[in-house]
């Protein structure tokens, strides 16, 4: 049997982070999750950290430690949460009990650095929020670069933005952190809006999730129903988008996705375009490529995988 992949999951839960985490927690034989690290993003840090604990307990994974990280961007003074999508606490639509355990006392950035430096094997980073914790770790201890196997992140967009006309939310929240990561020479895989907007939670798909009949599938149904209502109104579509779960799906079944290596950067100074992702899909300038940019997904295969993960809790 293949050894499970060593993984740190950095996130800002958040409704779609909850789905991503539940998928990952369901596969301990595939993913050795060394810790969950949280960052301010969809909602403030105090809520994302509490939510990390709640989701781990929902999954019965109290063995996984949760570390609170950075509560603000590296440089930007502006902080913008999206409570209209995720609710005030980040997990609207579901009533979670208060967690039975506390957060770890160590800061997430220090945990990331310590874990990487002490590891005898390379570790993958799954990143589904603003990349502040990762950038801080890279700046504080550059030696960790050689210990990172790959960073798979949800963020960016080849085409339009979703928080401004130009920018995707995670990159807009901390473009300077994204720039640090993009410049790191680490193996990077990007799940941008171009692929996540293909994954619409239609009524039939939500019904299939709910019909599994365990408390985890019901939580996912409730979460996606709440966040989907916003997307349905804004985008005039028949369901919501699933963003962060693409990262877990790629970890578990990369053959569901197609993309190519591209030069990628992020705008960090534009007044109108702050956070815009610059993807040279055709490498027009023959620059060095630094990111595998995912652009298409087997939609039915993705939802089959989501259902399979949730059924493992039964």
C-alpha positions in Angstrom: 0.0 0.0 0.0 1.3 3.5 -0.9 2.3 5.6 2.0 -0.2 8.5 2.7 0.9 11.9 1.4 2.1 14.2 4.2 0.0 17.3 4.2 -0.6 20.7 5.9 -4.0 22.2 5.2 -4.0 26.0 5.3 -7.5 27.5 5.1 -10.0 30.1 6.1 -13.2 28.2 6.8 -15.6 29.3 5.3 -18.3 27.2 3.7 -16.3 25.8 0.8 -13.3 25.2 3.0 -15.5 23.0 5.2 -16.3 20.8 2.2 -12.6 20.6 1.2 -11.7 19.6 4.8 -14.4 17.0 5.1 -13.2 15.4 1.8 -9.6 15.3 3.0 -10.5 14.1 6.5 -12.3 11.1 5.0 -9.2 9.7 3.5 -6.5 9.1 6.2 -5.1 6.2 4.1 -4.3 8.7 1.4 -3.6 11.9 3.2 -1.6 12.2 6.4 -2.8 15.6 7.6 -0.2 16.9 10.0 -2.2 19.9 11.0 -4.8 22.5 9.9 -3.6 26.1 9.9 -6.1 29.0 9.7 -5.9 32.5 8.3 -8.2 35.5 8.3 -10.1 35.4 5.0 -13.7 34.6 4.3 -14.4 35.7 7.9 -12.0 37.0 10.6 -9.4 34.7 12.1 -11.3 34.1 15.4 -14.1 32.5 13.4 -12.0 30.6 10.8 -9.9 29.1 13.7 -13.0 28.0 15.6 -14.5 26.6 12.5 -11.4 24.5 11.9 -12.0 22.8 15.2 -15.7 22.4 14.5 -15.1 20.7 11.2 -12.5 18.4 12.5 -14.8 17.3 15.3 -17.7 16.8 12.8 -15.4 14.5 10.9 -14.3 12.6 14.0 -10.7 13.8 13.4 -9.8 15.3 16.8 -6.4 13.8 16.2 -5.5 16.6 13.8 -4.2 19.8 15.6 -5.5 23.2 14.5 -3.3 26.3 14.6 -4.4 29.9 14.3 -2.3 32.0 12.0 -2.3 35.5 10.5 -5.3 37.8 11.0 -4.4 40.4 8.4 -2.6 40.7 5.1 1.1 41.2 4.8 0.9 44.8 3.5 -2.6 45.8 2.7 -4.4 47.8 5.3 -7.8 46.9 3.9 -9.5 43.7 5.2 -12.7 42.5 3.5 -14.7 39.5 4.7 -17.5 38.0 2.7 -20.1 37.3 5.3 -22.9 37.7 2.7 -21.7 34.3 1.3 -20.5 32.5 4.4 -22.5 34.2 7.2 -21.1 36.1 10.1 -19.3 33.1 11.6 -18.3 31.5 8.3 -20.5 28.4 8.6 -24.0 29.8 8.1 -26.7 27.2 7.4 -25.4 24.7 9.9 -25.6 24.6 13.7 -22.3 23.3 15.1 -21.8 22.6 18.8 -18.9 24.4 20.5 -15.7 22.5 20.1 -14.5 20.3 22.9 -10.9 21.2 22.5 -8.8 24.3 22.2 -6.6 25.6 19.5 -2.9 24.8 19.7 -0.8 27.5 21.4 1.8 27.6 18.7 1.3 30.2 15.9 0.5 28.6 12.5 3.5 30.1 10.8 5.8 28.6 13.4 4.1 25.3 13.2 4.6 25.2 9.4 8.3 26.1 9.7 9.0 23.6 12.5 7.1 20.8 10.8 8.8 21.3 7.5 12.3 21.6 9.0 11.9 18.5 11.2 10.4 16.3 8.5 12.4 13.5 6.9 10.1 13.6 3.9 8.8 16.4 1.7 5.4 17.8 2.7 2.5 19.1 0.5 0.7 22.3 1.4 -3.0 22.6 0.5 -4.0 26.2 0.6 -7.6 27.3 0.2 -7.5 30.9 1.6 -5.3 34.0 1.3 -1.7 32.8 1.3 -0.5 35.0 4.2 0.6 32.1 6.5 2.6 30.5 3.7 4.3 33.7 2.6 5.2 34.6 6.2 6.7 31.2 6.7 8.7 31.5 3.4 10.0 34.9 4.4 10.8 34.0 8.0 12.6 30.8 7.1 13.7 30.4 3.4 15.2 27.0 4.2 11.7 25.4 4.1 11.5 25.8 0.3 13.5 22.5 -0.2 11.1 20.7 2.2 7.9 21.5 0.3 6.8 18.9 -2.2 4.1 21.0 -3.8 1.7 23.8 -3.0 -1.8 23.2 -4.4 -3.9 26.4 -4.0 -7.3 27.7 -4.8 -6.9 31.3 -6.0 -6.5 33.5 -9.0 -8.3 33.5 -12.3 -7.3 33.7 -16.0 -10.3 35.7 -16.9 -12.7 37.7 -14.6 -12.6 38.5 -10.9 -15.2 37.7 -8.3 -14.5 40.3 -5.6 -13.5 43.1 -8.0 -13.8 43.2 -11.8 -10.1 42.2 -11.9 -9.4 40.0 -9.0 -10.3 36.7 -7.4 -11.0 36.9 -3.6 -8.0 35.0 -2.2 -5.5 36.9 -4.4 -7.2 40.2 -3.7 -7.1 39.7 0.1 -3.4 39.4 0.1 -1.8 39.9 -3.3 1.7 40.4 -1.8 1.5 37.0 -0.1 0.5 35.5 -3.4 3.4 37.2 -5.1 5.8 35.7 -2.5 4.4 32.2 -3.2 4.4 32.6 -7.0 8.1 33.7 -6.8 9.2 30.9 -4.6 10.4 28.4 -7.2 8.2 25.7 -5.4 6.1 23.4 -7.5 2.7 25.1 -7.7 -0.7 24.0 -8.9 -3.5 26.6 -9.3 -7.2 26.1 -9.0 -8.7 29.3 -10.2 -12.2 30.6 -10.9 -11.9 29.3 -14.5 -12.2 25.7 -13.1 -14.2 26.3 -9.9 -17.0 28.1 -11.8 -17.6 24.9 -13.8 -18.7 23.1 -10.6 -22.3 24.2 -10.0 -24.3 22.7 -7.2 -27.5 21.9 -9.1 -30.6 20.8 -7.2 -30.0 17.2 -8.3 -26.5 17.2 -7.0 -27.5 18.7 -3.7 -30.2 16.1 -3.4 -27.7 13.3 -4.0 -25.5 14.8 -1.2 -28.4 14.9 1.2 -29.6 11.4 0.4 -26.4 9.9 1.8 -28.0 10.4 5.1 -25.2 11.0 7.6 -24.5 14.1 9.6 -21.5 15.1 7.5 -23.5 14.9 4.2 -26.3 16.9 5.8 -23.9 19.6 6.9 -22.5 19.8 3.4 -26.0 20.0 2.0 -26.9 22.8 4.4 -23.6 24.7 3.8 -23.8 24.5 0.0 -27.5 25.4 0.0 -26.8 28.6 2.0 -23.8 29.8 0.0 -25.4 28.6 -3.3 -28.3 31.0 -2.7 -25.9 34.0 -3.1 -24.3 32.6 -6.2 -27.7 31.8 -7.8 -28.8 35.4 -7.3 -25.5 37.0 -8.4 -24.6 34.9 -11.3 -28.1 33.9 -12.4 -27.3 30.2 -12.4 -29.1 27.1 -11.0 -26.7 26.5 -8.0 -23.6 27.7 -6.3 -19.9 27.3 -7.1 -17.6 24.9 -5.3 -14.2 26.5 -5.0 -11.9 25.1 -2.3 -12.9 21.4 -2.6 -11.1 21.3 -6.0 -7.8 21.3 -4.0 -8.8 18.2 -2.1 -10.1 16.6 -5.3 -6.8 17.2 -7.0 -5.0 15.6 -4.1 -7.2 12.5 -4.3 -7.8 12.2 -8.0 -5.6 14.5 -10.2 -6.7 12.8 -13.3 -10.0 14.7 -13.1 -8.3 17.9 -14.0 -6.5 19.3 -17.0 -4.2 22.3 -17.3 -0.7 23.4 -18.4 2.4 25.0 -17.1 2.3 28.8 -17.4 4.1 31.9 -16.3 1.9 33.4 -13.6 2.2 36.6 -11.5 -0.1 38.9 -9.6 -0.7 42.6 -9.7 0.5 44.2 -6.4 0.4 47.9 -7.2 -2.5 48.7 -9.6 -5.2 51.0 -8.2 -7.9 49.4 -10.3 -6.4 45.9 -10.8 -4.9 45.0 -7.3 -4.8 41.3 -7.0 -5.4 40.5 -10.7 -3.8 37.2 -11.8 -1.5 37.5 -14.8 -1.6 34.1 -16.5 0.3 33.9 -19.8 -1.6 30.8 -21.1 0.2 30.8 -24.4 3.6 31.9 -23.0 3.7 34.7 -25.5 7.0 36.1 -24.1 8.7 32.7 -23.6 9.1 33.3 -19.9 9.9 30.6 -17.4 6.8 28.8 -16.3 6.1 28.6 -12.5 2.6 27.3 -12.1 0.5 24.4 -13.4 -2.8 26.3 -14.1 -5.9 24.1 -14.1 -8.5 25.1 -16.6 -10.9 22.1 -17.0 -12.4 19.4 -14.8 -14.4 16.3 -15.2 -17.5 17.7 -13.5 -19.4 14.4 -13.0 -16.2 12.8 -11.8 -15.7 15.5 -9.3 -19.2 15.1 -7.8 -18.8 11.3 -7.8 -15.6 11.8 -5.7 -17.4 14.2 -3.3 -20.2 11.7 -2.8 -17.6 8.9 -2.3 -15.8 10.9 0.4 -19.1 11.7 2.3 -20.2 8.1 2.2 -17.0 7.1 4.0 -18.5 8.7 7.2 -21.5 6.3 7.2 
